[in-house]
Amino acid sequence: MGFLDSVPLPRSAYLHIPFCHRRCFYCDFAVVPLGDKASGANGPGSTAIKSYLNLLHREIAVVPDGPPLATVYIGGGTPSLLAPAQISSLLKHLENRFGFQDGVEITLEIDPASFSLEALNGFVEAGATRLSLGGQSFDDEILERLGRRHCRADLLEACQWLNDFYRSGWISTWSLDLIQGAPGQTLHFWEKELNQAINTYAPHLAIYDLSIEPGTVFAWRQRLGELELLDDDLAADIMRCTSSVLGSKGFSRYEISNYALPGHTSRHNRVYWSGSGWWGFGQGATSAPWGQRFSRPRTREGYRTWIEEQEMHGLHPSLEVLTASPMGFDDQLIVGLRRREGIDFFAMARRWGWDEEKCEIYITSFCKFMKDLFEQGCLKREGSRFKLSEPKGMELSNQTLIQMLLWWDSLPQDAVAPPSHVKLRRKDCDLGLLVD
């Protein structure tokens, strides 16, 4: 059996809405700032939004049929710039194209001060079952340093609305994003931020490390010597504080950056980390329905041209079940290690095409290569399963993942090459993988 023989059918979809009011100072996403007064229906920027949504509908229409979707994620940008009717139209088109499973998880990203209570009602009526709030900080000075548009009062109001919706049963769960390691943070300050987040009763928290990406305002300020980042010791203390405080309140760290109370993990995000396939739609969006990842053009004109090419000349090979390549084994290892449960190395290696002898040789070489990380307590082995320790391994995950890539690069070509015997076959009675 080849690796693709065990790839599950894609049952998830990501839709990218690139529009936002302004580009935050740390953001390098494929976004289109429209100004603080922009809105999706009839306000400033609405013409650009409507034109883009037409392209998004065209892309959804051109992909092959697939099984009903279990999760949908509408991200951005700021999707809450759109009118509820526009969100509803997108979801109806997706449902007509694929169908939705019973209990489908539909996540909508929203930003404080970008929506009203009336709009929130509309988003839920349109089908959103899970809302992800981009708060980033409860402190007005930090928010200003990050280039955020909202203030503390806006965030607290939005949290109250979401908690009311959750307690009333109108949504199944909701999530709050925060950034740790922002300029000006201290350990005491960060602990206060975490306690404030806990007091909002958000059942899911996404805690992201600040990273300085090329082309951002922060990268420009860093080159000029105007950006004062936290030193390594303070950054490490803050990460340990996050794990300790949230763990003491019942939050489980189920992935490097994500914490949830029981029953509130993001089903959609776990698709990415498990190596399962997903559809992706929109400017700059990444898809991997059959394993091979593909990212669409990041500009509006580039995306428009790409859509026209798909309509006239056929789909990109990654989108066709018979022409897609498998996800690289190294990619599978990296995304899998991000999860609390880690990876079953032996099972993954056998699916990739290694026989038992190769598994024994290369997994042994992996253990030797990663010896220091095992001894430091960053990496753990339980039989054939490998996982990052919590909190130390999770905190030093970059170091571990870099070492893993170096190990992968040290292997002979016959180990890293995709299996030559991979065939696609049919699974169930709908799209699947084909065998001889």
Backbone hydrogen bonds in HBPLUS format (Angstrom, degrees):
<---DONOR---> <-ACCEPTOR-->    atom                        ^
c    i                          cat <-CA-CA->   ^        H-A-AA   ^      H-
h    n   atom  resd res      DA  || num        DHA   H-A  angle D-A-AA Bond
n    s   type  num  typ     dist DA aas  dist angle  dist       angle   num
A0005-ASP N   A0002-GLY O   3.07 MM   3  5.33 142.4  2.21 103.1 114.4     1
A0006-SER N   A0003-PHE O   3.10 MM   3  5.97 164.8  2.12 123.3 126.8     2
A0007-VAL N   A0004-LEU O   3.25 MM   3  5.07 165.4  2.27 101.5 105.9     3
A0070-ALA N   A0011-ARG O   2.58 MM  59  5.41 163.5  1.60 149.3 151.7     4
A0071-THR N   A0011-ARG O   3.34 MM  60  6.83 153.7  2.41 148.1 153.9     5
A0279-TRP N   A0012-SER O   2.87 MM 267  6.18 169.1  1.88 150.7 148.4     6
A0013-ALA N   A0071-THR O   3.10 MM  58  6.56 141.7  2.25 138.0 149.4     7
A0073-TYR N   A0013-ALA O   2.90 MM  60  6.38 152.3  1.98 157.6 165.8     8
A0014-TYR N   A0279-TRP O   2.87 MM 265  6.23 150.9  1.95 140.2 148.6     9
A0281-PHE N   A0014-TYR O   2.82 MM 267  6.16 147.9  1.92 156.7 167.5    10
A0015-LEU N   A0073-TYR O   2.87 MM  58  6.26 161.9  1.91 159.2 163.0    11
A0075-GLY N   A0015-LEU O   2.95 MM  60  6.28 149.7  2.04 161.3 171.0    12
A0016-HIS N   A0281-PHE O   2.89 MM 265  6.27 159.3  1.93 160.3 167.2    13
A0017-ILE N   A0075-GLY O   2.76 MM  58  6.03 164.2  1.78 156.0 161.3    14
A0032-VAL N   A0018-PRO O   2.70 MM  14  5.55 150.4  1.78 133.1 134.0    15
A0078-THR N   A0019-PHE O   2.68 MM  59  5.86 155.9  1.74 160.2 156.4    16
A0020-CYS N   A0032-VAL O   3.28 MM  12  6.15 151.0  2.37 128.2 126.3    17
A0034-LEU N   A0020-CYS O   2.78 MM  14  6.10 151.8  1.86 159.8 167.9    18
A0035-GLY N   A0021-HIS O   2.84 MM  14  4.59 139.9  2.01 135.9 136.5    19
A0027-CYS N   A0024-CYS O   3.15 MM   3  5.33 160.5  2.19 111.4 117.4    20
A0025-PHE N   A0146-LEU O   2.94 MM 121  5.50 150.8  2.03 135.9 143.0    21
A0218-PHE N   A0025-PHE O   2.99 MM 193  5.55 159.3  2.03 152.1 145.3    22
A0031-VAL N   A0029-PHE O   2.98 MM   2  5.62 120.8  2.34 109.9  93.2    23
A0038-ALA N   A0035-GLY O   3.23 MM   3  5.65 168.4  2.24 119.2 120.6    24
A0039-SER N   A0044-PRO O   3.22 MM   5  6.18 143.6  2.36 148.0 154.4    25
A0040-GLY N   A0081-LEU O   2.82 MM  41  5.55 138.1  2.00 163.7 150.1    26
A0046-SER N   A0043-GLY O   3.06 MM   3  5.55 156.6  2.11 138.9 139.5    27
A0049-ILE N   A0045-GLY O   3.08 MM   4  6.35 158.1  2.13 152.0 158.7    28
A0050-LYS N   A0046-SER O   2.91 MM   4  6.07 165.5  1.93 150.8 154.0    29
A0051-SER N   A0047-THR O   3.00 MM   4  6.18 157.7  2.06 147.0 153.3    30
A0052-TYR N   A0048-ALA O   3.00 MM   4  6.19 156.2  2.06 145.7 152.0    31
A0053-LEU N   A0049-ILE O   2.91 MM   4  6.15 162.4  1.94 155.0 159.8    32
A0054-ASN N   A0050-LYS O   3.11 MM   4  6.33 146.3  2.23 141.9 149.9    33
A0055-LEU N   A0051-SER O   3.37 MM   4  6.75 148.9  2.47 139.5 146.6    34
A0055-LEU N   A0052-TYR O   2.92 MM   3  5.12 118.3  2.31 101.0 116.3    35
A0056-LEU N   A0052-TYR O   2.95 MM   4  6.34 154.8  2.02 151.6 159.5    36
A0057-HIS N   A0053-LEU O   2.93 MM   4  6.18 158.3  1.98 149.8 154.5    37
A0058-ARG N   A0054-ASN O   3.04 MM   4  6.28 149.8  2.14 140.5 149.1    38
A0059-GLU N   A0055-LEU O   2.92 MM   4  6.27 151.6  2.00 150.9 158.3    39
A0060-ILE N   A0056-LEU O   3.07 MM   4  6.35 163.3  2.09 151.1 155.1    40
A0061-ALA N   A0057-HIS O   3.07 MM   4  6.25 150.6  2.16 143.0 150.9    41
A0062-VAL N   A0059-GLU O   3.13 MM   3  5.30 139.6  2.30 101.9 112.8    42
A0069-LEU N   A0099-GLY O   2.83 MM  30  6.20 161.3  1.87 145.3 139.8    43
A0101-GLN N   A0069-LEU O   2.85 MM  32  5.73 173.7  1.86 148.1 146.9    44
A0105-GLU N   A0070-ALA O   3.00 MM  35  6.38 161.1  2.03 151.8 149.7    45
A0072-VAL N   A0105-GLU O   2.80 MM  33  6.25 151.5  1.88 161.5 166.4    46
A0107-THR N   A0072-VAL O   2.84 MM  35  6.20 163.0  1.87 159.9 157.9    47
A0074-ILE N   A0107-THR O   2.88 MM  33  6.10 166.3  1.90 153.7 157.9    48
A0109-GLU N   A0074-ILE O   3.05 MM  35  6.32 162.2  2.08 177.3 175.2    49
A0081-LEU N   A0078-THR O   2.94 MM   3  5.79 160.6  1.98 127.6 130.2    50
A0082-LEU N   A0079-PRO O   2.98 MM   3  5.76 159.4  2.02 121.4 126.6    51
A0086-GLN N   A0083-ALA O   2.87 MM   3  5.28 130.9  2.11 111.4 124.6    52
A0087-ILE N   A0083-ALA O   3.21 MM   4  6.66 153.2  2.28 152.9 160.8    53
A0088-SER N   A0084-PRO O   2.86 MM   4  6.07 161.5  1.90 151.9 157.5    54
A0089-SER N   A0085-ALA O   2.98 MM   4  6.13 151.1  2.07 139.6 146.6    55
A0090-LEU N   A0086-GLN O   3.19 MM   4  6.42 157.2  2.24 144.0 148.8    56
A0091-LEU N   A0087-ILE O   3.05 MM   4  6.32 165.9  2.07 155.4 158.9    57
A0092-LYS N   A0088-SER O   2.91 MM   4  6.09 155.6  1.97 149.3 156.3    58
A0093-HIS N   A0089-SER O   3.02 MM   4  6.19 153.2  2.09 143.0 150.1    59
A0094-LEU N   A0090-LEU O   2.98 MM   4  6.29 160.7  2.02 151.6 156.6    60
A0095-GLU N   A0091-LEU O   2.87 MM   4  6.08 162.0  1.90 148.2 153.6    61
A0096-ASN N   A0092-LYS O   2.86 MM   4  6.03 155.3  1.92 145.8 152.6    62
A0097-ARG N   A0093-HIS O   2.97 MM   4  6.14 143.9  2.10 142.6 152.6    63
A0097-ARG N   A0094-LEU O   3.12 MM   3  5.07 120.5  2.49  91.8 106.9    64
A0098-PHE N   A0094-LEU O   2.85 MM   4  6.02 167.7  1.87 160.5 162.7    65
A0099-GLY N   A0095-GLU O   2.68 MM   4  4.23 119.7  2.04 109.3 127.8    66
A0104-VAL N   A0101-GLN O   3.19 MM   3  5.36 131.9  2.43 139.0 130.5    67
A0129-THR N   A0106-ILE O   2.88 MM  23  5.17 151.8  1.96 135.6 145.0    68
A0130-ARG N   A0106-ILE O   3.01 MM  24  5.85 150.8  2.10 149.0 141.0    69
A0108-LEU N   A0130-ARG O   2.95 MM  22  6.50 145.5  2.07 153.5 163.4    70
A0132-SER N   A0108-LEU O   3.03 MM  24  6.10 166.5  2.05 139.3 141.9    71
A0110-ILE N   A0132-SER O   2.87 MM  22  6.01 163.1  1.90 154.4 154.2    72
A0134-GLY N   A0110-ILE O   2.99 MM  24  6.36 161.1  2.02 160.9 167.1    73
A0114-SER N   A0111-ASP O   3.12 MM   3  5.55 144.7  2.25 139.8 137.5    74
A0120-LEU N   A0116-SER O   2.93 MM   4  6.22 155.3  1.99 147.7 154.7    75
A0121-ASN N   A0117-LEU O   3.04 MM   4  6.32 157.0  2.09 146.3 151.5    76
A0122-GLY N   A0118-GLU O   3.04 MM   4  6.36 149.4  2.14 140.8 149.8    77
A0122-GLY N   A0119-ALA O   2.94 MM   3  4.83 111.4  2.43  90.5 107.8    78
A0123-PHE N   A0119-ALA O   2.82 MM   4  6.21 148.7  1.92 153.2 161.8    79
A0124-VAL N   A0120-LEU O   3.13 MM   4  6.41 159.6  2.17 151.2 155.6    80
A0125-GLU N   A0121-ASN O   2.94 MM   4  6.18 158.3  1.99 148.4 155.1    81
A0126-ALA N   A0122-GLY O   2.87 MM   4  6.03 137.3  2.05 139.7 151.5    82
A0128-ALA N   A0123-PHE O   3.17 MM   5  5.90 162.3  2.21 150.7 145.2    83
A0127-GLY N   A0124-VAL O   3.05 MM   3  5.22 144.3  2.18 100.6 111.1    84
A0172-SER N   A0129-THR O   2.84 MM  43  5.62 148.4  1.94 145.6 154.9    85
A0175-SER N   A0131-LEU O   2.85 MM  44  6.29 156.9  1.90 156.4 161.7    86
A0133-LEU N   A0175-SER O   2.81 MM  42  5.99 173.7  1.81 150.4 148.2    87
A0135-GLY N   A0133-LEU O   3.07 MM   2  5.79 126.7  2.36 107.6  92.4    88
A0177-ASP N   A0133-LEU O   2.90 MM  44  6.15 160.2  1.94 171.2 168.1    89
A0136-GLN N   A0177-ASP O   2.74 MM  41  5.49 163.1  1.77 135.6 138.8    90
A0179-ILE N   A0136-GLN O   3.12 MM  43  4.97 165.4  2.14 126.5 121.9    91
A0143-LEU N   A0139-ASP O   2.95 MM   4  6.17 165.1  1.97 157.1 161.8    92
A0144-GLU N   A0140-ASP O   2.99 MM   4  6.17 153.4  2.06 143.8 150.5    93
A0145-ARG N   A0141-GLU O   2.98 MM   4  6.27 154.1  2.05 146.1 153.3    94
A0146-LEU N   A0142-ILE O   2.93 MM   4  6.20 142.0  2.08 149.0 159.8    95
A0148-ARG N   A0143-LEU O   2.94 MM   5  5.23 156.8  1.99 162.7 157.2    96
A0147-GLY N   A0144-GLU O   3.10 MM   3  5.08 149.3  2.19  98.5 108.0    97
A0155-LEU N   A0151-CYS O   3.13 MM   4  6.50 157.8  2.18 153.9 160.1    98
A0156-LEU N   A0152-ARG O   2.93 MM   4  6.23 166.6  1.95 161.1 164.1    99
A0157-GLU N   A0153-ALA O   3.03 MM   4  6.16 158.3  2.08 146.2 152.0   100
A0158-ALA N   A0154-ASP O   2.99 MM   4  6.22 161.4  2.02 148.3 153.4   101
A0159-CYS N   A0155-LEU O   2.89 MM   4  6.13 160.7  1.92 154.8 160.1   102
A0160-GLN N   A0156-LEU O   3.02 MM   4  6.22 154.3  2.09 144.2 150.7   103
A0161-TRP N   A0157-GLU O   3.02 MM   4  6.34 159.0  2.06 151.4 156.8   104
A0162-LEU N   A0158-ALA O   2.98 MM   4  6.25 165.3  2.00 154.0 157.4   105
A0163-ASN N   A0159-CYS O   2.91 MM   4  6.07 159.8  1.95 149.5 155.3   106
A0164-ASP N   A0160-GLN O   2.93 MM   4  6.11 154.4  2.00 147.2 154.3   107
A0165-PHE N   A0161-TRP O   2.95 MM   4  6.26 155.9  2.01 149.5 156.2   108
A0166-TYR N   A0162-LEU O   2.89 MM   4  6.12 158.6  1.94 149.6 155.5   109
A0167-ARG N   A0163-ASN O   2.90 MM   4  6.06 170.0  1.91 151.9 154.5   110
A0168-SER N   A0164-ASP O   3.00 MM   4  6.06 138.4  2.17 139.1 150.1   111
A0170-TRP N   A0165-PHE O   2.95 MM   5  5.22 144.5  2.08 162.5 158.4   112
A0169-GLY N   A0166-TYR O   3.00 MM   3  5.17 156.4  2.06 105.6 113.3   113
A0176-LEU N   A0204-HIS O   3.00 MM  28  6.45 149.1  2.10 145.8 153.0   114
A0206-ALA N   A0176-LEU O   2.96 MM  30  6.19 163.8  1.98 145.1 149.7   115
A0178-LEU N   A0206-ALA O   2.92 MM  28  6.33 155.7  1.98 164.3 167.2   116
A0208-TYR N   A0178-LEU O   2.94 MM  30  6.33 165.0  1.96 164.7 162.2   117
A0180-GLN N   A0208-TYR O   2.82 MM  28  6.03 158.6  1.86 149.3 156.8   118
A0210-LEU N   A0180-GLN O   3.03 MM  30  6.19 146.5  2.15 168.3 167.3   119
A0185-GLN N   A0182-ALA O   3.09 MM   3  5.80 161.2  2.13 146.8 146.6   120
A0190-TRP N   A0186-THR O   2.84 MM   4  6.03 162.1  1.87 153.5 158.0   121
A0191-GLU N   A0187-LEU O   3.02 MM   4  6.25 154.6  2.08 148.5 154.9   122
A0192-LYS N   A0188-HIS O   3.17 MM   4  6.46 151.6  2.26 144.5 151.6   123
A0193-GLU N   A0189-PHE O   3.01 MM   4  6.41 147.4  2.12 145.0 154.7   124
A0194-LEU N   A0190-TRP O   2.95 MM   4  6.28 160.3  1.99 154.1 158.0   125
A0195-ASN N   A0191-GLU O   3.03 MM   4  6.27 161.2  2.07 147.5 152.4   126
A0196-GLN N   A0192-LYS O   2.92 MM   4  6.11 148.3  2.02 143.5 152.5   127
A0197-ALA N   A0193-GLU O   2.92 MM   4  6.23 153.8  1.98 147.9 155.3   128
A0198-ILE N   A0194-LEU O   2.91 MM   4  6.23 157.3  1.96 150.7 156.8   129
A0199-ASN N   A0195-ASN O   2.96 MM   4  6.13 148.0  2.07 139.7 148.3   130
A0200-THR N   A0197-ALA O   3.10 MM   3  5.32 152.8  2.18 102.7 111.2   131
A0201-TYR N   A0198-ILE O   3.05 MM   3  5.51 159.9  2.09 112.9 119.4   132
A0261-LEU N   A0203-PRO O   2.93 MM  58  5.41 165.1  1.95 161.5 161.1   133
A0205-LEU N   A0259-TYR O   2.86 MM  54  5.20 166.1  1.88 150.1 154.9   134
A0259-TYR N   A0205-LEU O   2.88 MM  54  5.20 164.7  1.90 162.9 167.2   135
A0207-ILE N   A0257-SER O   2.82 MM  50  5.21 148.6  1.92 153.4 160.0   136
A0216-THR N   A0213-GLU O   3.31 MM   3  5.97 152.6  2.39 141.6 141.0   137
A0220-TRP N   A0216-THR O   3.11 MM   4  6.45 155.6  2.18 148.2 154.4   138
A0221-ARG N   A0217-VAL O   2.89 MM   4  6.19 160.0  1.93 153.3 158.9   139
A0222-GLN N   A0218-PHE O   2.81 MM   4  5.96 149.2  1.91 144.1 153.1   140
A0223-ARG N   A0219-ALA O   3.07 MM   4  6.33 154.4  2.14 144.5 150.0   141
A0224-LEU N   A0220-TRP O   3.20 MM   4  6.50 143.9  2.34 140.0 149.6   142
A0226-GLU N   A0221-ARG O   2.81 MM   5  5.02 158.7  1.85 157.9 152.4   143
A0225-GLY N   A0222-GLN O   3.01 MM   3  4.99 155.1  2.07 101.6 109.5   144
A0235-ALA N   A0231-ASP O   2.97 MM   4  6.21 165.1  2.00 158.8 163.7   145
A0236-ALA N   A0232-ASP O   2.94 MM   4  6.11 154.5  2.00 145.9 152.4   146
A0237-ASP N   A0233-ASP O   2.96 MM   4  6.22 154.8  2.02 145.3 152.5   147
A0238-ILE N   A0234-LEU O   2.91 MM   4  6.16 154.8  1.98 151.9 158.4   148
A0239-MET N   A0235-ALA O   3.06 MM   4  6.34 154.6  2.12 144.6 151.0   149
A0240-ARG N   A0236-ALA O   3.00 MM   4  6.27 160.7  2.04 151.1 156.0   150
A0241-CYS N   A0237-ASP O   2.90 MM   4  6.08 150.9  1.99 143.4 152.2   151
A0242-THR N   A0238-ILE O   2.98 MM   4  6.26 153.5  2.06 147.6 153.8   152
A0243-SER N   A0239-MET O   3.21 MM   4  6.55 165.1  2.23 152.3 154.0   153
A0244-SER N   A0240-ARG O   2.96 MM   4  6.13 163.3  1.99 151.5 156.5   154
A0245-VAL N   A0241-CYS O   2.86 MM   4  5.89 175.0  1.86 158.9 160.4   155
A0246-LEU N   A0242-THR O   3.08 MM   4  6.00 165.3  2.10 149.5 153.6   156
A0247-GLY N   A0243-SER O   2.97 MM   4  5.74 148.9  2.07 133.8 143.6   157
A0248-SER N   A0244-SER O   3.02 MM   4  6.13 149.3  2.12 143.9 151.4   158
A0249-LYS N   A0246-LEU O   3.07 MM   3  5.17 144.7  2.20  99.9 110.6   159
A0251-PHE N   A0246-LEU O   3.00 MM   5  5.30 155.6  2.06 154.2 146.3   160
A0250-GLY N   A0247-GLY O   3.22 MM   3  5.33 163.9  2.24 109.9 110.5   161
A0252-SER N   A0260-ALA O   2.83 MM   8  5.33 174.0  1.84 140.9 140.3   162
A0260-ALA N   A0252-SER O   2.97 MM   8  5.33 151.7  2.05 135.8 143.1   163
A0340-ARG N   A0254-TYR O   3.04 MM  86  4.73 152.8  2.11 120.6 116.4   164
A0258-ASN N   A0255-GLU O   3.09 MM   3  5.13 153.2  2.17 108.4 116.7   165
A0256-ILE N   A0338-ARG O   3.14 MM  82  5.54 131.4  2.39 136.9 150.7   166
A0264-HIS N   A0261-LEU O   3.04 MM   3  5.64 145.2  2.17 153.8 151.0   167
A0270-ARG N   A0266-SER O   3.23 MM   4  6.41 152.7  2.31 145.6 152.6   168
A0271-VAL N   A0268-HIS O   2.99 MM   3  5.33 141.9  2.14 105.9 117.0   169
A0272-TYR N   A0269-ASN O   3.13 MM   3  5.52 122.5  2.48 105.3 116.9   170
A0274-SER N   A0270-ARG O   2.97 MM   4  5.97 130.9  2.22 141.8 152.9   171
A0278-TRP N   A0288-ALA O   3.25 MM  10  5.37 145.3  2.38  92.2 101.5   172
A0288-ALA N   A0278-TRP O   2.98 MM  10  5.37 167.6  2.00 156.7 160.5   173
A0285-ALA N   A0282-GLY O   2.99 MM   3  5.29 163.9  2.01 126.5 129.6   174
A0284-GLY N   A0297-PRO O   2.86 MM  13  5.21 129.2  2.12 134.3 133.6   175
A0296-ARG N   A0285-ALA O   2.97 MM  11  5.57 164.5  2.00 149.7 152.5   176
A0287-SER N   A0294-PHE O   2.90 MM   7  5.46 155.8  1.96 150.3 156.5   177
A0294-PHE N   A0287-SER O   2.91 MM   7  5.46 145.2  2.04 155.1 163.0   178
A0291-GLY N   A0288-ALA O   3.40 MM   3  5.00 163.0  2.43  96.3 101.2   179
A0292-GLN N   A0325-SER O   2.93 MM  33  5.10 106.3  2.49 175.4 159.9   180
A0303-TYR N   A0299-THR O   2.90 MM   4  6.02 155.9  1.96 147.3 153.9   181
A0304-ARG N   A0300-ARG O   2.90 MM   4  6.14 157.6  1.95 147.9 154.2   182
A0305-THR N   A0301-GLU O   2.97 MM   4  6.17 165.1  1.99 150.8 154.2   183
A0306-TRP N   A0302-GLY O   2.99 MM   4  6.16 154.8  2.05 143.2 150.5   184
A0307-ILE N   A0303-TYR O   2.96 MM   4  6.23 156.1  2.02 151.8 157.4   185
A0308-GLU N   A0304-ARG O   3.09 MM   4  6.40 162.0  2.12 151.0 155.4   186
A0309-GLU N   A0305-THR O   2.99 MM   4  6.30 148.9  2.09 145.8 154.6   187
A0310-GLN N   A0306-TRP O   3.00 MM   4  6.34 151.9  2.08 148.4 155.7   188
A0311-GLU N   A0307-ILE O   3.00 MM   4  6.31 154.5  2.07 151.9 158.9   189
A0312-MET N   A0308-GLU O   2.97 MM   4  6.13 151.8  2.05 146.4 153.7   190
A0313-HIS N   A0309-GLU O   2.79 MM   4  5.52 163.0  1.82 148.2 153.7   191
A0314-GLY N   A0310-GLN O   3.24 MM   4  4.79 137.8  2.43 118.0 121.7   192
A0319-LEU N   A0316-HIS O   2.89 MM   3  5.64 160.7  1.93 128.2 134.2   193
A0320-GLU N   A0317-PRO O   3.23 MM   3  5.44 161.0  2.26 108.6 114.2   194
A0323-THR N   A0320-GLU O   3.16 MM   3  5.45 152.2  2.24 109.1 117.0   195
A0324-ALA N   A0320-GLU O   3.09 MM   4  5.92 131.2  2.34 161.2 168.4   196
A0331-ASP N   A0328-GLY O   3.06 MM   3  5.16 117.4  2.46  97.1 112.2   197
A0332-GLN N   A0328-GLY O   2.98 MM   4  6.37 155.3  2.04 151.6 158.9   198
A0333-LEU N   A0329-PHE O   2.99 MM   4  6.28 156.1  2.05 150.0 155.8   199
A0334-ILE N   A0330-ASP O   3.05 MM   4  6.27 160.7  2.09 148.1 152.9   200
A0335-VAL N   A0331-ASP O   3.00 MM   4  6.18 178.9  2.00 159.6 159.8   201
A0336-GLY N   A0332-GLN O   2.95 MM   4  5.85 151.7  2.03 140.4 149.4   202
A0337-LEU N   A0333-LEU O   2.98 MM   4  6.06 150.2  2.07 144.3 151.0   203
A0338-ARG N   A0335-VAL O   3.29 MM   3  5.43 145.7  2.41  98.8 108.4   204
A0339-ARG N   A0336-GLY O   3.16 MM   3  5.78 159.5  2.20 115.1 120.7   205
A0342-GLY N   A0339-ARG O   3.09 MM   3  5.14 147.9  2.20 101.0 110.8   206
A0343-ILE N   A0386-PHE O   2.86 MM  43  5.43 157.3  1.91 156.7 162.4   207
A0386-PHE N   A0343-ILE O   2.87 MM  43  5.43 151.6  1.95 154.0 162.2   208
A0348-MET N   A0344-ASP O   3.05 MM   4  6.27 166.1  2.07 160.7 165.1   209
A0345-PHE N   A0384-SER O   2.90 MM  39  5.73 129.9  2.15 159.0 157.5   210
A0349-ALA N   A0345-PHE O   2.88 MM   4  6.03 158.9  1.93 152.3 158.6   211
A0350-ARG N   A0346-PHE O   2.97 MM   4  6.21 156.7  2.03 151.6 157.2   212
A0351-ARG N   A0347-ALA O   3.10 MM   4  6.36 156.1  2.16 144.7 151.0   213
A0352-TRP N   A0348-MET O   2.97 MM   4  6.24 142.9  2.11 142.2 153.0   214
A0353-GLY N   A0349-ALA O   3.14 MM   4  6.46 126.0  2.45 136.9 150.2   215
A0354-TRP N   A0349-ALA O   3.06 MM   5  5.60 156.2  2.11 154.4 147.6   216
A0353-GLY N   A0350-ARG O   3.09 MM   3  5.13 138.7  2.27  96.3 108.2   217
A0359-CYS N   A0355-ASP O   2.93 MM   4  6.19 163.1  1.96 158.4 163.9   218
A0360-GLU N   A0356-GLU O   3.00 MM   4  6.19 161.9  2.03 146.7 150.8   219
A0361-ILE N   A0357-GLU O   2.98 MM   4  6.24 162.2  2.01 150.7 155.6   220
A0362-TYR N   A0358-LYS O   2.82 MM   4  5.89 175.5  1.82 162.3 162.8   221
A0363-ILE N   A0359-CYS O   2.93 MM   4  5.67 156.9  1.98 143.6 150.8   222
A0364-THR N   A0360-GLU O   3.20 MM   4  5.95 148.8  2.30 130.0 138.5   223
A0365-SER N   A0361-ILE O   3.00 MM   4  6.26 149.7  2.10 138.9 147.8   224
A0366-PHE N   A0362-TYR O   2.87 MM   4  6.07 144.5  2.00 138.0 147.7   225
A0367-CYS N   A0363-ILE O   3.04 MM   4  6.30 159.0  2.08 145.8 150.1   226
A0368-LYS N   A0364-THR O   3.08 MM   4  6.39 155.9  2.14 148.0 154.3   227
A0369-PHE N   A0365-SER O   2.90 MM   4  6.05 159.1  1.94 146.4 152.6   228
A0370-MET N   A0366-PHE O   2.90 MM   4  6.07 151.1  1.99 152.5 159.9   229
A0371-LYS N   A0368-LYS O   3.25 MM   3  5.01 163.4  2.28 105.4 106.6   230
A0373-LEU N   A0370-MET O   2.99 MM   3  5.44 121.1  2.35 111.2 125.7   231
A0374-PHE N   A0370-MET O   3.09 MM   4  6.44 150.3  2.19 154.8 163.9   232
A0375-GLU N   A0371-LYS O   2.94 MM   4  6.23 163.7  1.97 156.1 160.5   233
A0376-GLN N   A0372-ASP O   2.84 MM   4  6.05 141.4  1.99 142.5 153.5   234
A0378-CYS N   A0373-LEU O   2.93 MM   5  5.29 146.4  2.04 164.9 166.5   235
A0379-LEU N   A0373-LEU O   3.32 MM   6  5.73 152.7  2.40 122.0 121.3   236
A0377-GLY N   A0374-PHE O   3.07 MM   3  5.21 151.1  2.16 101.9 110.9   237
A0389-SER N   A0378-CYS O   2.96 MM  11  5.34 165.8  1.98 134.1 136.0   238
A0380-LYS N   A0387-LYS O   2.82 MM   7  5.38 164.9  1.84 166.0 170.4   239
A0387-LYS N   A0380-LYS O   3.02 MM   7  5.38 158.8  2.06 145.3 150.4   240
A0382-GLU N   A0385-ARG O   2.78 MM   3  5.13 169.3  1.79 158.2 161.7   241
A0385-ARG N   A0382-GLU O   3.12 MM   3  5.13 159.1  2.16 120.2 120.6   242
A0394-MET N   A0389-SER O   2.88 MM   5  6.20 134.2  2.10 162.5 170.2   243
A0395-GLU N   A0391-PRO O   2.90 MM   4  6.06 158.2  1.95 160.5 167.7   244
A0396-LEU N   A0392-LYS O   2.99 MM   4  6.22 148.6  2.09 150.2 158.4   245
A0397-SER N   A0394-MET O   3.37 MM   3  4.96 152.0  2.46 107.1 103.5   246
A0400-THR N   A0396-LEU O   3.36 MM   4  6.76 157.4  2.42 149.2 155.3   247
A0401-LEU N   A0397-SER O   2.86 MM   4  6.08 167.3  1.87 163.1 166.1   248
A0402-ILE N   A0398-ASN O   2.93 MM   4  6.04 156.5  1.98 150.0 155.9   249
A0403-GLN N   A0399-GLN O   3.12 MM   4  6.31 161.0  2.16 144.1 149.2   250
A0404-MET N   A0400-THR O   2.93 MM   4  6.21 148.0  2.04 145.4 155.0   251
A0405-LEU N   A0401-LEU O   3.09 MM   4  6.37 152.4  2.17 143.8 149.8   252
A0406-LEU N   A0402-ILE O   3.01 MM   4  6.35 154.0  2.08 149.3 156.8   253
A0407-TRP N   A0403-GLN O   2.93 MM   4  6.22 152.9  2.01 146.9 154.1   254
A0408-TRP N   A0404-MET O   2.93 MM   4  6.22 160.3  1.97 148.1 153.4   255
A0409-ASP N   A0405-LEU O   2.90 MM   4  6.16 157.8  1.95 149.6 155.1   256
A0410-SER N   A0407-TRP O   2.95 MM   3  5.13 140.7  2.11 102.3 114.4   257
A0411-LEU N   A0408-TRP O   3.16 MM   3  5.54 163.4  2.19 111.9 117.1   258
A0415-ALA N   A0412-PRO O   3.01 MM   3  5.59 152.2  2.09 115.0 123.4   259
A0417-ALA N   A0413-GLN O   3.01 MM   4  5.85 151.7  2.09 157.2 161.6   260
A0422-VAL N   A0419-PRO O   3.40 MM   3  5.70 166.3  2.42 111.4 112.1   261
